[in-house]
Amino acid sequence: MLALVDDEVHALRVVQLALNVDLTLGARLAGEVKPKFQRETVKMISALEVPEWLKVELWGKTRSSAATPSLIQSLDT
C-alpha cells in the first residue's frame, strides 16, 4: 500500500517511523515506496549507526535497485 502514496514527505515519514521500531520492517517499506522516493529511503538506511554488515542486510531487504550503489561501495571498502 505504501507504493500508492504520492506524497514524498508522508512516505519518508512512514519509513523513518518503521526504522525506529524495527529495522527489517523499515528496510522492507523503504523498498516499497514509489521508485522515485527509493533513493531517499536507501539514504535513511545508510545513515543508520549500525555495523556495515547489518546495513548490507537491510539494503538487500529493500529489493530496490536504488541500493545497488551502496552495496557496490560496501564491497570496495
All heavy atoms as a GROMACS GRO file, in nm:
protein
  596
    1MET      N    1   0.081  -0.120   0.000
    1MET     CA    2   0.000   0.000   0.000
    1MET      C    3   0.086   0.127   0.000
    1MET      O    4   0.042   0.230  -0.046
    1MET     CB    5  -0.092   0.000   0.121
    1MET     CG    6  -0.198  -0.108   0.122
    1MET     SD    7  -0.307  -0.106  -0.021
    1MET     CE    8  -0.398   0.041   0.006
    2LEU      N    9   0.208   0.116   0.052
    2LEU     CA   10   0.294   0.233   0.057
    2LEU      C   11   0.332   0.279  -0.083
    2LEU      O   12   0.361   0.398  -0.104
    2LEU     CB   13   0.418   0.203   0.140
    2LEU     CG   14   0.501   0.321   0.188
    2LEU    CD1   15   0.417   0.423   0.261
    2LEU    CD2   16   0.614   0.274   0.276
    3ALA      N   17   0.329   0.190  -0.180
    3ALA     CA   18   0.360   0.227  -0.318
    3ALA      C   19   0.254   0.318  -0.378
    3ALA      O   20   0.278   0.383  -0.479
    3ALA     CB   21   0.374   0.101  -0.403
    4LEU      N   22   0.139   0.327  -0.315
    4LEU     CA   23   0.032   0.412  -0.365
    4LEU      C   24   0.039   0.554  -0.311
    4LEU      O   25  -0.031   0.642  -0.360
    4LEU     CB   26  -0.104   0.351  -0.329
    4LEU     CG   27  -0.130   0.212  -0.387
    4LEU    CD1   28  -0.263   0.159  -0.334
    4LEU    CD2   29  -0.130   0.215  -0.537
    5VAL      N   30   0.125   0.577  -0.213
    5VAL     CA   31   0.136   0.710  -0.152
    5VAL      C   32   0.214   0.802  -0.246
    5VAL      O   33   0.327   0.774  -0.283
    5VAL     CB   34   0.206   0.701  -0.015
    5VAL    CG1   35   0.226   0.839   0.044
    5VAL    CG2   36   0.127   0.612   0.079
    6ASP      N   37   0.151   0.913  -0.285
    6ASP     CA   38   0.214   1.008  -0.376
    6ASP      C   39   0.290   1.118  -0.305
    6ASP      O   40   0.372   1.185  -0.366
    6ASP     CB   41   0.108   1.072  -0.467
    6ASP     CG   42   0.054   0.975  -0.571
    6ASP    OD1   43   0.132   0.890  -0.617
    6ASP    OD2   44  -0.064   0.985  -0.605
    7ASP      N   45   0.264   1.138  -0.179
    7ASP     CA   46   0.328   1.245  -0.102
    7ASP      C   47   0.462   1.195  -0.049
    7ASP      O   48   0.468   1.105   0.035
    7ASP     CB   49   0.237   1.288   0.012
    7ASP     CG   50   0.294   1.400   0.094
    7ASP    OD1   51   0.383   1.472   0.045
    7ASP    OD2   52   0.247   1.418   0.210
    8GLU      N   53   0.571   1.253  -0.098
    8GLU     CA   54   0.705   1.208  -0.060
    8GLU      C   55   0.730   1.224   0.090
    8GLU      O   56   0.784   1.134   0.154
    8GLU     CB   57   0.811   1.285  -0.137
    8GLU     CG   58   0.952   1.241  -0.104
    8GLU     CD   59   1.058   1.314  -0.184
    8GLU    OE1   60   1.026   1.411  -0.254
    8GLU    OE2   61   1.174   1.272  -0.176
    9VAL      N   62   0.689   1.335   0.146
    9VAL     CA   63   0.711   1.359   0.289
    9VAL      C   64   0.641   1.253   0.373
    9VAL      O   65   0.700   1.198   0.468
    9VAL     CB   66   0.662   1.501   0.328
    9VAL    CG1   67   0.669   1.523   0.477
    9VAL    CG2   68   0.742   1.606   0.254
   10HIS      N   69   0.519   1.219   0.337
   10HIS     CA   70   0.444   1.118   0.411
   10HIS      C   71   0.510   0.980   0.398
   10HIS      O   72   0.526   0.908   0.497
   10HIS     CB   73   0.299   1.114   0.361
   10HIS     CG   74   0.212   1.020   0.436
   10HIS    ND1   75   0.178   1.040   0.568
   10HIS    CD2   76   0.154   0.903   0.399
   10HIS    CE1   77   0.102   0.940   0.608
   10HIS    NE2   78   0.085   0.856   0.508
   11ALA      N   79   0.551   0.944   0.278
   11ALA     CA   80   0.614   0.814   0.256
   11ALA      C   81   0.745   0.803   0.333
   11ALA      O   82   0.772   0.700   0.397
   11ALA     CB   83   0.639   0.793   0.106
   12LEU      N   84   0.826   0.908   0.331
   12LEU     CA   85   0.954   0.907   0.402
   12LEU      C   86   0.932   0.901   0.553
   12LEU      O   87   1.006   0.835   0.624
   12LEU     CB   88   1.038   1.028   0.365
   12LEU     CG   89   1.084   1.037   0.219
   12LEU    CD1   90   1.162   1.164   0.196
   12LEU    CD2   91   1.164   0.915   0.178
   13ARG      N   92   0.828   0.967   0.599
   13ARG     CA   93   0.798   0.964   0.743
   13ARG      C   94   0.757   0.824   0.787
   13ARG      O   95   0.799   0.777   0.893
   13ARG     CB   96   0.687   1.064   0.775
   13ARG     CG   97   0.650   1.069   0.921
   13ARG     CD   98   0.569   1.193   0.952
   13ARG     NE   99   0.496   1.185   1.077
   13ARG     CZ  100   0.550   1.191   1.198
   13ARG    NH1  101   0.680   1.204   1.211
   13ARG    NH2  102   0.475   1.184   1.306
   14VAL      N  103   0.678   0.757   0.708
   14VAL     CA  104   0.637   0.620   0.741
   14VAL      C  105   0.759   0.529   0.748
   14VAL      O  106   0.774   0.449   0.841
   14VAL     CB  107   0.534   0.567   0.640
   14VAL    CG1  108   0.511   0.418   0.657
   14VAL    CG2  109   0.403   0.642   0.652
   15VAL      N  110   0.849   0.542   0.652
   15VAL     CA  111   0.970   0.459   0.652
   15VAL      C  112   1.056   0.491   0.774
   15VAL      O  113   1.106   0.400   0.841
   15VAL     CB  114   1.050   0.478   0.522
   15VAL    CG1  115   1.185   0.409   0.529
   15VAL    CG2  116   0.970   0.426   0.403
   16GLN      N  117   1.073   0.619   0.806
   16GLN     CA  118   1.154   0.657   0.922
   16GLN      C  119   1.094   0.603   1.052
   16GLN      O  120   1.166   0.550   1.136
   16GLN     CB  121   1.169   0.809   0.931
   16GLN     CG  122   1.261   0.854   1.044
   16GLN     CD  123   1.402   0.802   1.028
   16GLN    OE1  124   1.463   0.820   0.925
   16GLN    NE2  125   1.452   0.734   1.129
   17LEU      N  126   0.965   0.614   1.066
   17LEU     CA  127   0.900   0.560   1.186
   17LEU      C  128   0.916   0.409   1.195
   17LEU      O  129   0.939   0.355   1.302
   17LEU     CB  130   0.752   0.599   1.188
   17LEU     CG  131   0.723   0.748   1.212
   17LEU    CD1  132   0.574   0.776   1.190
   17LEU    CD2  133   0.767   0.790   1.349
   18ALA      N  134   0.906   0.341   1.081
   18ALA     CA  135   0.924   0.196   1.080
   18ALA      C  136   1.067   0.159   1.116
   18ALA      O  137   1.090   0.063   1.190
   18ALA     CB  138   0.887   0.139   0.943
   19LEU      N  139   1.165   0.236   1.067
   19LEU     CA  140   1.304   0.210   1.102
   19LEU      C  141   1.328   0.228   1.252
   19LEU      O  142   1.411   0.158   1.311
   19LEU     CB  143   1.399   0.300   1.023
   19LEU     CG  144   1.420   0.263   0.876
   19LEU    CD1  145   1.493   0.375   0.803
   19LEU    CD2  146   1.496   0.132   0.863
   20ASN      N  147   1.256   0.320   1.313
   20ASN     CA  148   1.269   0.342   1.457
   20ASN      C  149   1.214   0.224   1.537
   20ASN      O  150   1.260   0.199   1.649
   20ASN     CB  151   1.197   0.470   1.499
   20ASN     CG  152   1.265   0.594   1.448
   20ASN    OD1  153   1.382   0.592   1.411
   20ASN    ND2  154   1.192   0.703   1.444
   21VAL      N  155   1.116   0.155   1.481
   21VAL     CA  156   1.053   0.043   1.552
   21VAL      C  157   1.123  -0.088   1.523
   21VAL      O  158   1.155  -0.165   1.613
   21VAL     CB  159   0.903   0.033   1.514
   21VAL    CG1  160   0.840  -0.091   1.572
   21VAL    CG2  161   0.830   0.158   1.557
   22ASP      N  162   1.148  -0.116   1.394
   22ASP     CA  163   1.204  -0.244   1.351
   22ASP      C  164   1.283  -0.220   1.223
   22ASP      O  165   1.226  -0.179   1.121
   22ASP     CB  166   1.090  -0.343   1.327
   22ASP     CG  167   1.138  -0.482   1.289
   22ASP    OD1  168   1.253  -0.496   1.245
   22ASP    OD2  169   1.058  -0.576   1.304
   23LEU      N  170   1.413  -0.246   1.227
   23LEU     CA  171   1.498  -0.219   1.111
   23LEU      C  172   1.458  -0.300   0.988
   23LEU      O  173   1.458  -0.250   0.876
   23LEU     CB  174   1.645  -0.246   1.146
   23LEU     CG  175   1.706  -0.151   1.249
   23LEU    CD1  176   1.848  -0.195   1.283
   23LEU    CD2  177   1.703  -0.008   1.201
   24THR      N  178   1.421  -0.425   1.009
   24THR     CA  179   1.382  -0.510   0.897
   24THR      C  180   1.253  -0.459   0.833
   24THR      O  181   1.242  -0.450   0.710
   24THR     CB  182   1.364  -0.656   0.942
   24THR    OG1  183   1.486  -0.700   1.002
   24THR    CG2  184   1.331  -0.746   0.826
   25LEU      N  185   1.157  -0.422   0.914
   25LEU     CA  186   1.032  -0.367   0.863
   25LEU      C  187   1.059  -0.237   0.787
   25LEU      O  188   1.008  -0.216   0.677
   25LEU     CB  189   0.934  -0.341   0.977
   25LEU     CG  190   0.806  -0.265   0.940
   25LEU    CD1  191   0.722  -0.345   0.840
   25LEU    CD2  192   0.727  -0.232   1.065
   26GLY      N  193   1.141  -0.151   0.844
   26GLY     CA  194   1.174  -0.026   0.779
   26GLY      C  195   1.242  -0.047   0.645
   26GLY      O  196   1.213   0.024   0.547
   27ALA      N  197   1.332  -0.145   0.637
   27ALA     CA  198   1.401  -0.174   0.511
   27ALA      C  199   1.302  -0.225   0.407
   27ALA      O  200   1.308  -0.186   0.290
   27ALA     CB  201   1.512  -0.275   0.535
   28ARG      N  202   1.213  -0.312   0.447
   28ARG     CA  203   1.112  -0.362   0.352
   28ARG      C  204   1.024  -0.250   0.300
   28ARG      O  205   0.995  -0.241   0.182
   28ARG     CB  206   1.024  -0.469   0.418
   28ARG     CG  207   1.087  -0.603   0.440
   28ARG     CD  208   1.116  -0.669   0.308
   28ARG     NE  209   0.998  -0.659   0.224
   28ARG     CZ  210   0.945  -0.754   0.153
   28ARG    NH1  211   1.001  -0.870   0.152
   28ARG    NH2  212   0.838  -0.734   0.080
   29LEU      N  213   0.983  -0.162   0.390
   29LEU     CA  214   0.900  -0.049   0.348
   29LEU      C  215   0.979   0.049   0.262
   29LEU      O  216   0.923   0.110   0.171
   29LEU     CB  217   0.841   0.022   0.470
   29LEU     CG  218   0.737  -0.055   0.549
   29LEU    CD1  219   0.691   0.026   0.669
   29LEU    CD2  220   0.618  -0.093   0.461
   30ALA      N  221   1.108   0.062   0.288
   30ALA     CA  222   1.193   0.150   0.206
   30ALA      C  223   1.193   0.106   0.061
   30ALA      O  224   1.200   0.188  -0.030
   30ALA     CB  225   1.335   0.152   0.261
   31GLY      N  226   1.183  -0.023   0.038
   31GLY     CA  227   1.179  -0.074  -0.098
   31GLY      C  228   1.041  -0.075  -0.159
   31GLY      O  229   1.027  -0.098  -0.279
   32GLU      N  230   0.940  -0.048  -0.079
   32GLU     CA  231   0.802  -0.050  -0.129
   32GLU      C  232   0.750   0.087  -0.170
   32GLU      O  233   0.646   0.094  -0.234
   32GLU     CB  234   0.709  -0.110  -0.022
   32GLU     CG  235   0.734  -0.256   0.006
   32GLU     CD  236   0.708  -0.345  -0.114
   32GLU    OE1  237   0.616  -0.316  -0.192
   32GLU    OE2  238   0.783  -0.442  -0.130
   33VAL      N  239   0.820   0.193  -0.134
   33VAL     CA  240   0.774   0.326  -0.176
   33VAL      C  241   0.791   0.340  -0.326
   33VAL      O  242   0.859   0.260  -0.390
   33VAL     CB  243   0.848   0.439  -0.101
   33VAL    CG1  244   0.822   0.432   0.048
   33VAL    CG2  245   0.996   0.436  -0.131
   34LYS      N  246   0.733   0.443  -0.382
   34LYS     CA  247   0.747   0.467  -0.527
   34LYS      C  248   0.895   0.475  -0.564
   34LYS      O  249   0.976   0.524  -0.486
   34LYS     CB  250   0.677   0.597  -0.566
   34LYS     CG  251   0.527   0.587  -0.560
   34LYS     CD  252   0.464   0.710  -0.622
   34LYS     CE  253   0.314   0.697  -0.620
   34LYS     NZ  254   0.261   0.623  -0.729
   35PRO      N  255   0.931   0.423  -0.680
   35PRO     CA  256   1.072   0.422  -0.721
   35PRO      C  257   1.140   0.558  -0.713
   35PRO      O  258   1.259   0.565  -0.680
   35PRO     CB  259   1.067   0.371  -0.865
   35PRO     CG  260   0.944   0.287  -0.870
   35PRO     CD  261   0.846   0.355  -0.778
   36LYS      N  262   1.068   0.666  -0.738
   36LYS     CA  263   1.131   0.797  -0.733
   36LYS      C  264   1.166   0.841  -0.590
   36LYS      O  265   1.246   0.931  -0.572
   36LYS     CB  266   1.042   0.902  -0.800
   36LYS     CG  267   0.907   0.921  -0.736
   36LYS     CD  268   0.823   1.019  -0.816
   36LYS     CE  269   0.683   1.032  -0.755
   36LYS     NZ  270   0.600   1.122  -0.835
   37PHE      N  271   1.111   0.774  -0.488
   37PHE     CA  272   1.142   0.805  -0.349
   37PHE      C  273   1.246   0.710  -0.291
   37PHE      O  274   1.298   0.734  -0.182
   37PHE     CB  275   1.017   0.797  -0.260
   37PHE     CG  276   0.903   0.884  -0.305
   37PHE    CD1  277   0.772   0.845  -0.278
   37PHE    CD2  278   0.923   1.003  -0.371
   37PHE    CE1  279   0.665   0.924  -0.317
   37PHE    CE2  280   0.816   1.083  -0.410
   37PHE     CZ  281   0.686   1.042  -0.383
   38GLN      N  282   1.277   0.602  -0.359
   38GLN     CA  283   1.362   0.497  -0.302
   38GLN      C  284   1.505   0.542  -0.276
   38GLN      O  285   1.569   0.493  -0.183
   38GLN     CB  286   1.359   0.372  -0.389
   38GLN     CG  287   1.227   0.301  -0.381
   38GLN     CD  288   1.221   0.175  -0.464
   38GLN    OE1  289   1.319   0.135  -0.524
   38GLN    NE2  290   1.105   0.114  -0.467
   39ARG      N  291   1.556   0.634  -0.355
   39ARG     CA  292   1.693   0.682  -0.329
   39ARG      C  293   1.701   0.745  -0.190
   39ARG      O  294   1.798   0.722  -0.116
   39ARG     CB  295   1.734   0.782  -0.435
   39ARG     CG  296   1.878   0.828  -0.419
   39ARG     CD  297   1.925   0.914  -0.532
   39ARG     NE  298   1.922   0.832  -0.654
   39ARG     CZ  299   1.912   0.882  -0.775
   39ARG    NH1  300   1.907   1.011  -0.793
   39ARG    NH2  301   1.910   0.804  -0.880
   40GLU      N  302   1.600   0.819  -0.152
   40GLU     CA  303   1.598   0.883  -0.020
   40GLU      C  304   1.583   0.780   0.092
   40GLU      O  305   1.645   0.793   0.197
   40GLU     CB  306   1.486   0.986  -0.010
   40GLU     CG  307   1.510   1.110  -0.094
   40GLU     CD  308   1.637   1.184  -0.056
   40GLU    OE1  309   1.662   1.201   0.065
   40GLU    OE2  310   1.710   1.225  -0.147
   41THR      N  311   1.502   0.678   0.069
   41THR     CA  312   1.484   0.578   0.174
   41THR      C  313   1.610   0.494   0.192
   41THR      O  314   1.643   0.455   0.304
   41THR     CB  315   1.363   0.487   0.145
   41THR    OG1  316   1.380   0.421   0.020
   41THR    CG2  317   1.234   0.567   0.144
   42VAL      N  318   1.682   0.469   0.083
   42VAL     CA  319   1.809   0.397   0.094
   42VAL      C  320   1.910   0.482   0.171
   42VAL      O  321   1.989   0.430   0.251
   42VAL     CB  322   1.862   0.356  -0.045
   42VAL    CG1  323   2.005   0.306  -0.037
   42VAL    CG2  324   1.772   0.250  -0.107
   43LYS      N  325   1.907   0.613   0.152
   43LYS     CA  326   1.995   0.703   0.228
   43LYS      C  327   1.964   0.695   0.377
   43LYS      O  328   2.053   0.707   0.460
   43LYS     CB  329   1.980   0.847   0.179
   43LYS     CG  330   2.047   0.875   0.048
   43LYS     CD  331   2.030   1.022   0.010
   43LYS     CE  332   2.082   1.051  -0.127
   43LYS     NZ  333   2.059   1.192  -0.166
   44MET      N  334   1.836   0.676   0.409
   44MET     CA  335   1.799   0.661   0.550
   44MET      C  336   1.867   0.540   0.611
   44MET      O  337   1.915   0.545   0.725
   44MET     CB  338   1.648   0.647   0.565
   44MET     CG  339   1.570   0.770   0.541
   44MET     SD  340   1.394   0.730   0.562
   44MET     CE  341   1.322   0.889   0.537
   45ILE      N  342   1.871   0.432   0.538
   45ILE     CA  343   1.937   0.310   0.586
   45ILE      C  344   2.086   0.334   0.597
   45ILE      O  345   2.151   0.293   0.694
   45ILE     CB  346   1.904   0.190   0.495
   45ILE    CG1  347   1.756   0.158   0.504
   45ILE    CG2  348   1.990   0.069   0.531
   45ILE    CD1  349   1.707   0.056   0.405
   46SER      N  350   2.144   0.403   0.499
   46SER     CA  351   2.287   0.431   0.501
   46SER      C  352   2.325   0.517   0.621
   46SER      O  353   2.438   0.508   0.671
   46SER     CB  354   2.329   0.502   0.373
   46SER     OG  355   2.302   0.422   0.261
   47ALA      N  356   2.235   0.602   0.666
   47ALA     CA  357   2.264   0.693   0.777
   47ALA      C  358   2.252   0.627   0.914
   47ALA      O  359   2.290   0.687   1.015
   47ALA     CB  360   2.170   0.813   0.770
   48LEU      N  361   2.201   0.505   0.918
   48LEU     CA  362   2.185   0.437   1.046
   48LEU      C  363   2.322   0.411   1.110
   48LEU      O  364   2.419   0.381   1.041
   48LEU     CB  365   2.113   0.304   1.027
   48LEU     CG  366   1.967   0.310   0.985
   48LEU    CD1  367   1.916   0.169   0.953
   48LEU    CD2  368   1.882   0.374   1.092
   49GLU      N  369   2.327   0.422   1.240
   49GLU     CA  370   2.451   0.393   1.313
   49GLU      C  371   2.448   0.247   1.359
   49GLU      O  372   2.426   0.217   1.475
   49GLU     CB  373   2.466   0.489   1.430
   49GLU     CG  374   2.492   0.632   1.383
   49GLU     CD  375   2.526   0.725   1.496
   49GLU    OE1  376   2.570   0.678   1.603
   49GLU    OE2  377   2.509   0.845   1.477
   50VAL      N  378   2.468   0.159   1.262
   50VAL     CA  379   2.473   0.015   1.285
   50VAL      C  380   2.595  -0.039   1.211
   50VAL      O  381   2.650   0.030   1.124
   50VAL     CB  382   2.343  -0.055   1.234
   50VAL    CG1  383   2.222  -0.008   1.313
   50VAL    CG2  384   2.322  -0.030   1.087
   51PRO      N  385   2.638  -0.160   1.243
   51PRO     CA  386   2.754  -0.217   1.171
   51PRO      C  387   2.728  -0.228   1.021
   51PRO      O  388   2.613  -0.242   0.976
   51PRO     CB  389   2.769  -0.356   1.234
   51PRO     CG  390   2.698  -0.349   1.365
   51PRO     CD  391   2.589  -0.247   1.348
   52GLU      N  392   2.836  -0.223   0.944
   52GLU     CA  393   2.827  -0.227   0.798
   52GLU      C  394   2.757  -0.354   0.749
   52GLU      O  395   2.679  -0.350   0.654
   52GLU     CB  396   2.967  -0.217   0.737
   52GLU     CG  397   2.969  -0.199   0.588
   52GLU     CD  398   2.921  -0.060   0.544
   52GLU    OE1  399   2.917   0.033   0.626
   52GLU    OE2  400   2.888  -0.047   0.426
   53TRP      N  401   2.782  -0.467   0.815
   53TRP     CA  402   2.720  -0.592   0.770
   53TRP      C  403   2.568  -0.586   0.782
   53TRP      O  404   2.496  -0.642   0.700
   53TRP     CB  405   2.775  -0.713   0.847
   53TRP     CG  406   2.744  -0.713   0.994
   53TRP    CD1  407   2.821  -0.666   1.094
   53TRP    CD2  408   2.624  -0.762   1.057
   53TRP    NE1  409   2.758  -0.681   1.216
   53TRP    CE2  410   2.638  -0.741   1.196
   53TRP    CE3  411   2.508  -0.822   1.009
   53TRP    CZ2  412   2.540  -0.778   1.287
   53TRP    CZ3  413   2.410  -0.858   1.101
   53TRP    CH2  414   2.427  -0.837   1.238
   54LEU      N  415   2.520  -0.514   0.885
   54LEU     CA  416   2.375  -0.501   0.902
   54LEU      C  417   2.316  -0.410   0.795
   54LEU      O  418   2.208  -0.437   0.743
   54LEU     CB  419   2.343  -0.449   1.042
   54LEU     CG  420   2.195  -0.436   1.077
   54LEU    CD1  421   2.120  -0.567   1.055
   54LEU    CD2  422   2.179  -0.390   1.221
   55LYS      N  423   2.388  -0.305   0.759
   55LYS     CA  424   2.342  -0.218   0.651
   55LYS      C  425   2.330  -0.297   0.521
   55LYS      O  426   2.233  -0.281   0.447
   55LYS     CB  427   2.437  -0.101   0.630
   55LYS     CG  428   2.429   0.003   0.738
   55LYS     CD  429   2.523   0.117   0.708
   55LYS     CE  430   2.529   0.213   0.824
   55LYS     NZ  431   2.620   0.326   0.798
   56VAL      N  432   2.427  -0.384   0.494
   56VAL     CA  433   2.422  -0.467   0.373
   56VAL      C  434   2.298  -0.555   0.374
   56VAL      O  435   2.228  -0.567   0.274
   56VAL     CB  436   2.551  -0.552   0.359
   56VAL    CG1  437   2.538  -0.654   0.248
   56VAL    CG2  438   2.671  -0.461   0.335
   57GLU      N  439   2.269  -0.614   0.488
   57GLU     CA  440   2.148  -0.697   0.501
   57GLU      C  441   2.022  -0.614   0.476
   57GLU      O  442   1.931  -0.657   0.405
   57GLU     CB  443   2.140  -0.759   0.641
   57GLU     CG  444   2.239  -0.869   0.666
   57GLU     CD  445   2.203  -0.996   0.594
   57GLU    OE1  446   2.082  -1.027   0.581
   57GLU    OE2  447   2.296  -1.064   0.549
   58LEU      N  448   2.018  -0.495   0.533
   58LEU     CA  449   1.900  -0.410   0.519
   58LEU      C  450   1.884  -0.361   0.376
   58LEU      O  451   1.772  -0.357   0.324
   58LEU     CB  452   1.908  -0.292   0.616
   58LEU     CG  453   1.903  -0.330   0.764
   58LEU    CD1  454   1.929  -0.208   0.852
   58LEU    CD2  455   1.772  -0.396   0.801
   59TRP      N  456   1.995  -0.323   0.309
   59TRP     CA  457   1.987  -0.283   0.168
   59TRP      C  458   1.930  -0.397   0.084
   59TRP      O  459   1.853  -0.376  -0.006
   59TRP     CB  460   2.123  -0.240   0.115
   59TRP     CG  461   2.173  -0.110   0.169
   59TRP    CD1  462   2.101   0.001   0.197
   59TRP    CD2  463   2.309  -0.079   0.200
   59TRP    NE1  464   2.184   0.100   0.245
   59TRP    CE2  465   2.311   0.054   0.247
   59TRP    CE3  466   2.428  -0.149   0.193
   59TRP    CZ2  467   2.429   0.118   0.286
   59TRP    CZ3  468   2.545  -0.086   0.232
   59TRP    CH2  469   2.544   0.046   0.278
   60GLY      N  470   1.973  -0.519   0.116
   60GLY     CA  471   1.921  -0.636   0.043
   60GLY      C  472   1.772  -0.655   0.066
   60GLY      O  473   1.699  -0.692  -0.026
   61LYS      N  474   1.727  -0.629   0.187
   61LYS     CA  475   1.585  -0.646   0.218
   61LYS      C  476   1.498  -0.544   0.145
   61LYS      O  477   1.378  -0.568   0.126
   61LYS     CB  478   1.562  -0.636   0.368
   61LYS     CG  479   1.628  -0.747   0.445
   61LYS     CD  480   1.540  -0.801   0.549
   61LYS     CE  481   1.613  -0.908   0.629
   61LYS     NZ  482   1.590  -1.039   0.578
   62THR      N  483   1.554  -0.431   0.102
   62THR     CA  484   1.474  -0.333   0.029
   62THR      C  485   1.433  -0.387  -0.107
   62THR      O  486   1.331  -0.347  -0.160
   62THR     CB  487   1.551  -0.201   0.007
   62THR    OG1  488   1.661  -0.223  -0.079
   62THR    CG2  489   1.592  -0.138   0.138
   63ARG      N  490   1.515  -0.474  -0.165
   63ARG     CA  491   1.493  -0.526  -0.300
   63ARG      C  492   1.479  -0.411  -0.400
   63ARG      O  493   1.402  -0.418  -0.495
   63ARG     CB  494   1.370  -0.616  -0.306
   63ARG     CG  495   1.382  -0.737  -0.218
   63ARG     CD  496   1.260  -0.823  -0.229
   63ARG     NE  497   1.272  -0.937  -0.138
   63ARG     CZ  498   1.179  -1.025  -0.123
   63ARG    NH1  499   1.065  -1.016  -0.190
   63ARG    NH2  500   1.195  -1.126  -0.040
   64SER      N  501   1.555  -0.306  -0.376
   64SER     CA  502   1.549  -0.186  -0.459
   64SER      C  503   1.678  -0.170  -0.538
   64SER      O  504   1.787  -0.190  -0.484
   64SER     CB  505   1.528  -0.063  -0.370
   64SER     OG  506   1.544   0.055  -0.445
   65SER      N  507   1.664  -0.132  -0.663
   65SER     CA  508   1.783  -0.105  -0.743
   65SER      C  509   1.853   0.022  -0.694
   65SER      O  510   1.970   0.043  -0.724
   65SER     CB  511   1.747  -0.092  -0.890
   65SER     OG  512   1.657   0.014  -0.909
   66ALA      N  513   1.785   0.104  -0.618
   66ALA     CA  514   1.847   0.224  -0.561
   66ALA      C  515   1.954   0.189  -0.458
   66ALA      O  516   2.040   0.271  -0.427
   66ALA     CB  517   1.741   0.313  -0.499
   67ALA      N  518   1.952   0.068  -0.406
   67ALA     CA  519   2.051   0.025  -0.307
   67ALA      C  520   2.178  -0.027  -0.372
   67ALA      O  521   2.279  -0.045  -0.303
   67ALA     CB  522   1.991  -0.083  -0.217
   68THR      N  523   2.177  -0.049  -0.502
   68THR     CA  524   2.293  -0.106  -0.571
   68THR      C  525   2.421  -0.024  -0.551
   68THR      O  526   2.525  -0.083  -0.519
   68THR     CB  527   2.262  -0.125  -0.721
   68THR    OG1  528   2.146  -0.206  -0.733
   68THR    CG2  529   2.378  -0.190  -0.793
   69PRO      N  530   2.420   0.107  -0.568
   69PRO     CA  531   2.544   0.183  -0.546
   69PRO      C  532   2.600   0.167  -0.404
   69PRO      O  533   2.721   0.157  -0.385
   69PRO     CB  534   2.504   0.328  -0.573
   69PRO     CG  535   2.385   0.319  -0.662
   69PRO     CD  536   2.314   0.194  -0.620
   70SER      N  537   2.512   0.163  -0.306
   70SER     CA  538   2.557   0.146  -0.168
   70SER      C  539   2.619   0.008  -0.149
   70SER      O  540   2.721  -0.007  -0.080
   70SER     CB  541   2.441   0.164  -0.071
   70SER     OG  542   2.387   0.293  -0.081
   71LEU      N  543   2.559  -0.093  -0.209
   71LEU     CA  544   2.613  -0.228  -0.198
   71LEU      C  545   2.749  -0.238  -0.266
   71LEU      O  546   2.841  -0.300  -0.214
   71LEU     CB  547   2.515  -0.329  -0.259
   71LEU     CG  548   2.390  -0.354  -0.175
   71LEU    CD1  549   2.285  -0.429  -0.258
   71LEU    CD2  550   2.424  -0.431  -0.049
   72ILE      N  551   2.763  -0.177  -0.382
   72ILE     CA  552   2.891  -0.179  -0.454
   72ILE      C  553   2.998  -0.106  -0.374
   72ILE      O  554   3.111  -0.153  -0.362
   72ILE     CB  555   2.875  -0.120  -0.595
   72ILE    CG1  556   2.791  -0.214  -0.680
   72ILE    CG2  557   3.012  -0.094  -0.659
   72ILE    CD1  558   2.752  -0.157  -0.815
   73GLN      N  559   2.962   0.008  -0.317
   73GLN     CA  560   3.058   0.083  -0.236
   73GLN      C  561   3.099   0.001  -0.115
   73GLN      O  562   3.216   0.004  -0.074
   73GLN     CB  563   2.996   0.215  -0.191
   73GLN     CG  564   3.090   0.300  -0.112
   73GLN     CD  565   3.027   0.432  -0.068
   73GLN    OE1  566   2.908   0.453  -0.090
   73GLN    NE2  567   3.105   0.517  -0.006
   74SER      N  568   3.008  -0.074  -0.058
   74SER     CA  569   3.040  -0.159   0.057
   74SER      C  570   3.141  -0.267   0.018
   74SER      O  571   3.227  -0.302   0.097
   74SER     CB  572   2.912  -0.223   0.110
   74SER     OG  573   2.941  -0.314   0.212
   75LEU      N  574   3.130  -0.319  -0.104
   75LEU     CA  575   3.225  -0.420  -0.149
   75LEU      C  576   3.365  -0.362  -0.171
   75LEU      O  577   3.464  -0.432  -0.153
   75LEU     CB  578   3.177  -0.482  -0.281
   75LEU     CG  579   3.057  -0.573  -0.271
   75LEU    CD1  580   3.010  -0.614  -0.410
   75LEU    CD2  581   3.089  -0.696  -0.188
   76ASP      N  582   3.372  -0.236  -0.208
   76ASP     CA  583   3.500  -0.172  -0.235
   76ASP      C  584   3.578  -0.141  -0.109
   76ASP      O  585   3.699  -0.123  -0.114
   76ASP     CB  586   3.481  -0.044  -0.317
   76ASP     CG  587   3.438  -0.072  -0.459
   76ASP    OD1  588   3.461  -0.186  -0.506
   76ASP    OD2  589   3.381   0.019  -0.521
   77THR      N  590   3.510  -0.130   0.006
   77THR     CA  591   3.579  -0.095   0.128
   77THR      C  592   3.628  -0.215   0.202
   77THR      O  593   3.602  -0.325   0.181
   77THR     CB  594   3.490  -0.013   0.223
   77THR    OG1  595   3.372  -0.087   0.255
   77THR    CG2  596   3.456   0.120   0.160
   0.00000   0.00000   0.00000
